[in-house]
Amino acid sequence: MEPPYEKLTGVVSVTSGYTGGATKNPTYEQVSAGHTGHYEAVIVTYDPRQISYATLLDVFWRNVDPLDADGQFCDKGDQYRAAIFYRTEAERQLAEQSKRRIAQSKKWNIATAILPASVFYPAEKYHQDYYKKNPVRYKFYRFNCGRDNRLRELWGRTP
């Protein structure tokens, strides 16, 4: 989820990490094994004078498969499920509204959870900007997982 956010004007930073579980200071190996309760996530720092939370939500929805309760694309397991973590009541309301709007317009039963934010643990350095550090491997993985085809099927275009 780093690439779609990093290209937006008003986004200051995007950090990969883990949240929502009980294990303190989890490692990638622990989270990917599925025993920490954490989700793989990104935290987006942005300037609300340049970009709205509603726009960030729209980017989120169009880059996930909101129908898959078991993970995302070829990544399966609780740690790979799509979720929106909110920090304020206003964010929760906007997230719920966006979910309802999409569910109604597409007539979908959306599996994506909307949850209160908890401690966010930044991922290890090698995991940050993985798509930039390993572009061939990232593109190969993305293609083989069928991500772009599934997004096109859902949204009518590739983000």
Biotite code that builds the C-alpha atoms (Angstrom):
import biotite.structure as struc

atoms = struc.array([
    struc.Atom([0.000, 0.000, 0.000], chain_id="A", res_id=1, res_name="MET", atom_name="CA", element="C"),
    struc.Atom([2.984, 2.326, 0.053], chain_id="A", res_id=2, res_name="GLU", atom_name="CA", element="C"),
    struc.Atom([3.053, 3.196, -3.688], chain_id="A", res_id=3, res_name="PRO", atom_name="CA", element="C"),
    struc.Atom([-0.490, 4.578, -4.077], chain_id="A", res_id=4, res_name="PRO", atom_name="CA", element="C"),
    struc.Atom([-0.121, 6.867, -1.069], chain_id="A", res_id=5, res_name="TYR", atom_name="CA", element="C"),
    struc.Atom([3.441, 8.019, -1.649], chain_id="A", res_id=6, res_name="GLU", atom_name="CA", element="C"),
    struc.Atom([2.565, 9.567, -5.000], chain_id="A", res_id=7, res_name="LYS", atom_name="CA", element="C"),
    struc.Atom([-0.157, 11.818, -3.541], chain_id="A", res_id=8, res_name="LEU", atom_name="CA", element="C"),
    struc.Atom([0.419, 15.529, -2.984], chain_id="A", res_id=9, res_name="THR", atom_name="CA", element="C"),
    struc.Atom([-0.041, 16.216, 0.701], chain_id="A", res_id=10, res_name="GLY", atom_name="CA", element="C"),
    struc.Atom([1.173, 12.836, 1.906], chain_id="A", res_id=11, res_name="VAL", atom_name="CA", element="C"),
    struc.Atom([4.231, 13.457, 4.054], chain_id="A", res_id=12, res_name="VAL", atom_name="CA", element="C"),
    struc.Atom([5.242, 9.846, 4.718], chain_id="A", res_id=13, res_name="SER", atom_name="CA", element="C"),
    struc.Atom([4.065, 6.255, 4.490], chain_id="A", res_id=14, res_name="VAL", atom_name="CA", element="C"),
    struc.Atom([5.514, 3.741, 6.924], chain_id="A", res_id=15, res_name="THR", atom_name="CA", element="C"),
    struc.Atom([4.991, -0.017, 6.731], chain_id="A", res_id=16, res_name="SER", atom_name="CA", element="C"),
    struc.Atom([4.416, -1.824, 9.973], chain_id="A", res_id=17, res_name="GLY", atom_name="CA", element="C"),
    struc.Atom([2.164, -3.860, 12.193], chain_id="A", res_id=18, res_name="TYR", atom_name="CA", element="C"),
    struc.Atom([-0.846, -3.036, 14.361], chain_id="A", res_id=19, res_name="THR", atom_name="CA", element="C"),
    struc.Atom([-3.902, -4.495, 16.008], chain_id="A", res_id=20, res_name="GLY", atom_name="CA", element="C"),
    struc.Atom([-2.279, -7.371, 17.889], chain_id="A", res_id=21, res_name="GLY", atom_name="CA", element="C"),
    struc.Atom([-0.984, -8.103, 21.349], chain_id="A", res_id=22, res_name="ALA", atom_name="CA", element="C"),
    struc.Atom([2.691, -8.896, 20.685], chain_id="A", res_id=23, res_name="THR", atom_name="CA", element="C"),
    struc.Atom([4.981, -5.999, 21.575], chain_id="A", res_id=24, res_name="LYS", atom_name="CA", element="C"),
    struc.Atom([7.653, -5.054, 19.038], chain_id="A", res_id=25, res_name="ASN", atom_name="CA", element="C"),
    struc.Atom([6.769, -7.814, 16.580], chain_id="A", res_id=26, res_name="PRO", atom_name="CA", element="C"),
    struc.Atom([9.071, -8.792, 13.758], chain_id="A", res_id=27, res_name="THR", atom_name="CA", element="C"),
    struc.Atom([8.070, -9.435, 10.166], chain_id="A", res_id=28, res_name="TYR", atom_name="CA", element="C"),
    struc.Atom([8.723, -13.137, 10.665], chain_id="A", res_id=29, res_name="GLU", atom_name="CA", element="C"),
    struc.Atom([6.409, -13.246, 13.691], chain_id="A", res_id=30, res_name="GLN", atom_name="CA", element="C"),
    struc.Atom([3.610, -11.297, 12.004], chain_id="A", res_id=31, res_name="VAL", atom_name="CA", element="C"),
    struc.Atom([3.804, -13.203, 8.726], chain_id="A", res_id=32, res_name="SER", atom_name="CA", element="C"),
    struc.Atom([3.630, -16.485, 10.656], chain_id="A", res_id=33, res_name="ALA", atom_name="CA", element="C"),
    struc.Atom([0.209, -15.316, 11.838], chain_id="A", res_id=34, res_name="GLY", atom_name="CA", element="C"),
    struc.Atom([0.574, -15.741, 15.593], chain_id="A", res_id=35, res_name="HIS", atom_name="CA", element="C"),
    struc.Atom([0.728, -12.133, 16.834], chain_id="A", res_id=36, res_name="THR", atom_name="CA", element="C"),
    struc.Atom([-2.784, -10.897, 16.103], chain_id="A", res_id=37, res_name="GLY", atom_name="CA", element="C"),
    struc.Atom([-1.251, -7.988, 14.180], chain_id="A", res_id=38, res_name="HIS", atom_name="CA", element="C"),
    struc.Atom([-2.230, -6.828, 10.729], chain_id="A", res_id=39, res_name="TYR", atom_name="CA", element="C"),
    struc.Atom([0.394, -5.787, 8.212], chain_id="A", res_id=40, res_name="GLU", atom_name="CA", element="C"),
    struc.Atom([-0.413, -2.109, 7.805], chain_id="A", res_id=41, res_name="ALA", atom_name="CA", element="C"),
    struc.Atom([0.820, 1.295, 6.765], chain_id="A", res_id=42, res_name="VAL", atom_name="CA", element="C"),
    struc.Atom([0.550, 4.526, 8.661], chain_id="A", res_id=43, res_name="ILE", atom_name="CA", element="C"),
    struc.Atom([0.016, 7.543, 6.437], chain_id="A", res_id=44, res_name="VAL", atom_name="CA", element="C"),
    struc.Atom([1.143, 10.945, 7.670], chain_id="A", res_id=45, res_name="THR", atom_name="CA", element="C"),
    struc.Atom([-0.462, 13.736, 5.669], chain_id="A", res_id=46, res_name="TYR", atom_name="CA", element="C"),
    struc.Atom([-1.118, 17.459, 5.565], chain_id="A", res_id=47, res_name="ASP", atom_name="CA", element="C"),
    struc.Atom([-4.910, 17.951, 5.830], chain_id="A", res_id=48, res_name="PRO", atom_name="CA", element="C"),
    struc.Atom([-4.549, 21.368, 4.151], chain_id="A", res_id=49, res_name="ARG", atom_name="CA", element="C"),
    struc.Atom([-3.405, 19.573, 0.989], chain_id="A", res_id=50, res_name="GLN", atom_name="CA", element="C"),
    struc.Atom([-5.298, 16.281, 1.030], chain_id="A", res_id=51, res_name="ILE", atom_name="CA", element="C"),
    struc.Atom([-8.391, 15.108, 2.867], chain_id="A", res_id=52, res_name="SER", atom_name="CA", element="C"),
    struc.Atom([-8.926, 11.991, 4.931], chain_id="A", res_id=53, res_name="TYR", atom_name="CA", element="C"),
    struc.Atom([-11.812, 11.185, 2.574], chain_id="A", res_id=54, res_name="ALA", atom_name="CA", element="C"),
    struc.Atom([-9.363, 11.128, -0.352], chain_id="A", res_id=55, res_name="THR", atom_name="CA", element="C"),
    struc.Atom([-7.051, 8.801, 1.569], chain_id="A", res_id=56, res_name="LEU", atom_name="CA", element="C"),
    struc.Atom([-10.013, 6.495, 2.177], chain_id="A", res_id=57, res_name="LEU", atom_name="CA", element="C"),
    struc.Atom([-10.862, 6.477, -1.517], chain_id="A", res_id=58, res_name="ASP", atom_name="CA", element="C"),
    struc.Atom([-7.284, 5.521, -2.377], chain_id="A", res_id=59, res_name="VAL", atom_name="CA", element="C"),
    struc.Atom([-7.434, 2.751, 0.219], chain_id="A", res_id=60, res_name="PHE", atom_name="CA", element="C"),
    struc.Atom([-10.637, 1.205, -1.140], chain_id="A", res_id=61, res_name="TRP", atom_name="CA", element="C"),
    struc.Atom([-9.420, 1.216, -4.730], chain_id="A", res_id=62, res_name="ARG", atom_name="CA", element="C"),
    struc.Atom([-6.221, -0.609, -3.800], chain_id="A", res_id=63, res_name="ASN", atom_name="CA", element="C"),
    struc.Atom([-7.658, -3.499, -1.805], chain_id="A", res_id=64, res_name="VAL", atom_name="CA", element="C"),
    struc.Atom([-10.104, -6.308, -2.388], chain_id="A", res_id=65, res_name="ASP", atom_name="CA", element="C"),
    struc.Atom([-12.780, -5.310, 0.140], chain_id="A", res_id=66, res_name="PRO", atom_name="CA", element="C"),
    struc.Atom([-14.665, -8.564, -0.405], chain_id="A", res_id=67, res_name="LEU", atom_name="CA", element="C"),
    struc.Atom([-11.922, -10.929, 0.738], chain_id="A", res_id=68, res_name="ASP", atom_name="CA", element="C"),
    struc.Atom([-12.257, -11.804, 4.432], chain_id="A", res_id=69, res_name="ALA", atom_name="CA", element="C"),
    struc.Atom([-9.253, -14.140, 4.287], chain_id="A", res_id=70, res_name="ASP", atom_name="CA", element="C"),
    struc.Atom([-6.481, -11.774, 3.185], chain_id="A", res_id=71, res_name="GLY", atom_name="CA", element="C"),
    struc.Atom([-5.453, -9.878, 0.083], chain_id="A", res_id=72, res_name="GLN", atom_name="CA", element="C"),
    struc.Atom([-4.788, -11.363, -3.334], chain_id="A", res_id=73, res_name="PHE", atom_name="CA", element="C"),
    struc.Atom([-2.416, -14.312, -2.863], chain_id="A", res_id=74, res_name="CYS", atom_name="CA", element="C"),
    struc.Atom([-1.597, -13.409, 0.753], chain_id="A", res_id=75, res_name="ASP", atom_name="CA", element="C"),
    struc.Atom([-3.977, -15.293, 3.013], chain_id="A", res_id=76, res_name="LYS", atom_name="CA", element="C"),
    struc.Atom([-4.251, -15.171, 6.779], chain_id="A", res_id=77, res_name="GLY", atom_name="CA", element="C"),
    struc.Atom([-5.513, -12.789, 9.446], chain_id="A", res_id=78, res_name="ASP", atom_name="CA", element="C"),
    struc.Atom([-2.387, -10.638, 9.178], chain_id="A", res_id=79, res_name="GLN", atom_name="CA", element="C"),
    struc.Atom([-3.210, -9.850, 5.530], chain_id="A", res_id=80, res_name="TYR", atom_name="CA", element="C"),
    struc.Atom([-6.870, -8.869, 5.927], chain_id="A", res_id=81, res_name="ARG", atom_name="CA", element="C"),
    struc.Atom([-7.799, -5.359, 4.852], chain_id="A", res_id=82, res_name="ALA", atom_name="CA", element="C"),
    struc.Atom([-8.731, -2.950, 7.640], chain_id="A", res_id=83, res_name="ALA", atom_name="CA", element="C"),
    struc.Atom([-8.986, 0.763, 8.300], chain_id="A", res_id=84, res_name="ILE", atom_name="CA", element="C"),
    struc.Atom([-7.695, 1.862, 11.694], chain_id="A", res_id=85, res_name="PHE", atom_name="CA", element="C"),
    struc.Atom([-9.132, 5.172, 12.902], chain_id="A", res_id=86, res_name="TYR", atom_name="CA", element="C"),
    struc.Atom([-7.740, 7.546, 15.522], chain_id="A", res_id=87, res_name="ARG", atom_name="CA", element="C"),
    struc.Atom([-10.708, 9.868, 16.043], chain_id="A", res_id=88, res_name="THR", atom_name="CA", element="C"),
    struc.Atom([-14.476, 9.625, 16.031], chain_id="A", res_id=89, res_name="GLU", atom_name="CA", element="C"),
    struc.Atom([-14.544, 11.825, 12.927], chain_id="A", res_id=90, res_name="ALA", atom_name="CA", element="C"),
    struc.Atom([-12.234, 9.377, 11.113], chain_id="A", res_id=91, res_name="GLU", atom_name="CA", element="C"),
    struc.Atom([-14.414, 6.452, 12.190], chain_id="A", res_id=92, res_name="ARG", atom_name="CA", element="C"),
    struc.Atom([-17.528, 8.149, 10.867], chain_id="A", res_id=93, res_name="GLN", atom_name="CA", element="C"),
    struc.Atom([-15.889, 9.008, 7.532], chain_id="A", res_id=94, res_name="LEU", atom_name="CA", element="C"),
    struc.Atom([-14.577, 5.455, 7.178], chain_id="A", res_id=95, res_name="ALA", atom_name="CA", element="C"),
    struc.Atom([-18.000, 3.955, 7.949], chain_id="A", res_id=96, res_name="GLU", atom_name="CA", element="C"),
    struc.Atom([-19.683, 6.353, 5.500], chain_id="A", res_id=97, res_name="GLN", atom_name="CA", element="C"),
    struc.Atom([-17.241, 5.460, 2.743], chain_id="A", res_id=98, res_name="SER", atom_name="CA", element="C"),
    struc.Atom([-17.771, 1.745, 3.392], chain_id="A", res_id=99, res_name="LYS", atom_name="CA", element="C"),
    struc.Atom([-21.569, 2.130, 3.273], chain_id="A", res_id=100, res_name="ARG", atom_name="CA", element="C"),
    struc.Atom([-21.387, 4.222, 0.102], chain_id="A", res_id=101, res_name="ARG", atom_name="CA", element="C"),
    struc.Atom([-19.313, 1.600, -1.711], chain_id="A", res_id=102, res_name="ILE", atom_name="CA", element="C"),
    struc.Atom([-21.397, -1.297, -0.391], chain_id="A", res_id=103, res_name="ALA", atom_name="CA", element="C"),
    struc.Atom([-24.593, 0.363, -1.606], chain_id="A", res_id=104, res_name="GLN", atom_name="CA", element="C"),
    struc.Atom([-23.289, 1.522, -4.974], chain_id="A", res_id=105, res_name="SER", atom_name="CA", element="C"),
    struc.Atom([-21.638, -1.811, -5.831], chain_id="A", res_id=106, res_name="LYS", atom_name="CA", element="C"),
    struc.Atom([-24.139, -3.990, -3.945], chain_id="A", res_id=107, res_name="LYS", atom_name="CA", element="C"),
    struc.Atom([-21.245, -5.668, -2.154], chain_id="A", res_id=108, res_name="TRP", atom_name="CA", element="C"),
    struc.Atom([-20.952, -7.316, 1.228], chain_id="A", res_id=109, res_name="ASN", atom_name="CA", element="C"),
    struc.Atom([-17.701, -5.681, 2.317], chain_id="A", res_id=110, res_name="ILE", atom_name="CA", element="C"),
    struc.Atom([-15.446, -7.726, 4.592], chain_id="A", res_id=111, res_name="ALA", atom_name="CA", element="C"),
    struc.Atom([-13.020, -4.891, 5.417], chain_id="A", res_id=112, res_name="THR", atom_name="CA", element="C"),
    struc.Atom([-13.032, -4.047, 9.121], chain_id="A", res_id=113, res_name="ALA", atom_name="CA", element="C"),
    struc.Atom([-12.991, -0.542, 10.585], chain_id="A", res_id=114, res_name="ILE", atom_name="CA", element="C"),
    struc.Atom([-11.183, -0.683, 13.911], chain_id="A", res_id=115, res_name="LEU", atom_name="CA", element="C"),
    struc.Atom([-9.806, 1.700, 16.556], chain_id="A", res_id=116, res_name="PRO", atom_name="CA", element="C"),
    struc.Atom([-6.106, 2.373, 16.093], chain_id="A", res_id=117, res_name="ALA", atom_name="CA", element="C"),
    struc.Atom([-3.755, 0.763, 18.566], chain_id="A", res_id=118, res_name="SER", atom_name="CA", element="C"),
    struc.Atom([0.011, 0.818, 18.915], chain_id="A", res_id=119, res_name="VAL", atom_name="CA", element="C"),
    struc.Atom([1.702, 0.897, 15.504], chain_id="A", res_id=120, res_name="PHE", atom_name="CA", element="C"),
    struc.Atom([5.072, -0.818, 15.231], chain_id="A", res_id=121, res_name="TYR", atom_name="CA", element="C"),
    struc.Atom([7.160, 0.258, 12.239], chain_id="A", res_id=122, res_name="PRO", atom_name="CA", element="C"),
    struc.Atom([8.457, -2.670, 10.220], chain_id="A", res_id=123, res_name="ALA", atom_name="CA", element="C"),
    struc.Atom([12.149, -3.375, 9.884], chain_id="A", res_id=124, res_name="GLU", atom_name="CA", element="C"),
    struc.Atom([14.221, -1.136, 7.587], chain_id="A", res_id=125, res_name="LYS", atom_name="CA", element="C"),
    struc.Atom([14.456, -3.756, 4.838], chain_id="A", res_id=126, res_name="TYR", atom_name="CA", element="C"),
    struc.Atom([10.653, -3.886, 4.737], chain_id="A", res_id=127, res_name="HIS", atom_name="CA", element="C"),
    struc.Atom([10.258, -0.111, 4.212], chain_id="A", res_id=128, res_name="GLN", atom_name="CA", element="C"),
    struc.Atom([9.886, 0.955, 0.561], chain_id="A", res_id=129, res_name="ASP", atom_name="CA", element="C"),
    struc.Atom([10.264, -2.669, -0.493], chain_id="A", res_id=130, res_name="TYR", atom_name="CA", element="C"),
    struc.Atom([8.809, -1.873, -3.909], chain_id="A", res_id=131, res_name="TYR", atom_name="CA", element="C"),
    struc.Atom([11.601, 0.683, -4.508], chain_id="A", res_id=132, res_name="LYS", atom_name="CA", element="C"),
    struc.Atom([14.431, -1.429, -3.123], chain_id="A", res_id=133, res_name="LYS", atom_name="CA", element="C"),
    struc.Atom([13.353, -4.591, -4.969], chain_id="A", res_id=134, res_name="ASN", atom_name="CA", element="C"),
    struc.Atom([11.403, -3.373, -8.017], chain_id="A", res_id=135, res_name="PRO", atom_name="CA", element="C"),
    struc.Atom([11.745, -6.506, -10.157], chain_id="A", res_id=136, res_name="VAL", atom_name="CA", element="C"),
    struc.Atom([10.822, -8.841, -7.332], chain_id="A", res_id=137, res_name="ARG", atom_name="CA", element="C"),
    struc.Atom([7.918, -6.572, -6.288], chain_id="A", res_id=138, res_name="TYR", atom_name="CA", element="C"),
    struc.Atom([6.505, -6.374, -9.833], chain_id="A", res_id=139, res_name="LYS", atom_name="CA", element="C"),
    struc.Atom([6.881, -10.140, -10.299], chain_id="A", res_id=140, res_name="PHE", atom_name="CA", element="C"),
    struc.Atom([5.082, -10.797, -7.006], chain_id="A", res_id=141, res_name="TYR", atom_name="CA", element="C"),
    struc.Atom([2.333, -8.276, -7.761], chain_id="A", res_id=142, res_name="ARG", atom_name="CA", element="C"),
    struc.Atom([1.736, -9.789, -11.215], chain_id="A", res_id=143, res_name="PHE", atom_name="CA", element="C"),
    struc.Atom([1.785, -13.400, -10.037], chain_id="A", res_id=144, res_name="ASN", atom_name="CA", element="C"),
    struc.Atom([-0.658, -12.601, -7.234], chain_id="A", res_id=145, res_name="CYS", atom_name="CA", element="C"),
    struc.Atom([-3.120, -11.217, -9.757], chain_id="A", res_id=146, res_name="GLY", atom_name="CA", element="C"),
    struc.Atom([-3.418, -7.947, -7.864], chain_id="A", res_id=147, res_name="ARG", atom_name="CA", element="C"),
    struc.Atom([-3.882, -5.638, -10.845], chain_id="A", res_id=148, res_name="ASP", atom_name="CA", element="C"),
    struc.Atom([-6.294, -8.016, -12.592], chain_id="A", res_id=149, res_name="ASN", atom_name="CA", element="C"),
    struc.Atom([-8.424, -8.291, -9.449], chain_id="A", res_id=150, res_name="ARG", atom_name="CA", element="C"),
    struc.Atom([-8.425, -4.518, -8.906], chain_id="A", res_id=151, res_name="LEU", atom_name="CA", element="C"),
    struc.Atom([-9.445, -4.009, -12.530], chain_id="A", res_id=152, res_name="ARG", atom_name="CA", element="C"),
    struc.Atom([-12.231, -6.578, -12.094], chain_id="A", res_id=153, res_name="GLU", atom_name="CA", element="C"),
    struc.Atom([-13.500, -4.797, -8.963], chain_id="A", res_id=154, res_name="LEU", atom_name="CA", element="C"),
    struc.Atom([-12.992, -1.142, -9.857], chain_id="A", res_id=155, res_name="TRP", atom_name="CA", element="C"),
    struc.Atom([-12.792, -1.113, -13.653], chain_id="A", res_id=156, res_name="GLY", atom_name="CA", element="C"),
    struc.Atom([-9.222, 0.110, -13.833], chain_id="A", res_id=157, res_name="ARG", atom_name="CA", element="C"),
    struc.Atom([-5.780, -0.470, -12.376], chain_id="A", res_id=158, res_name="THR", atom_name="CA", element="C"),
    struc.Atom([-4.810, 2.150, -9.816], chain_id="A", res_id=159, res_name="PRO", atom_name="CA", element="C"),
])
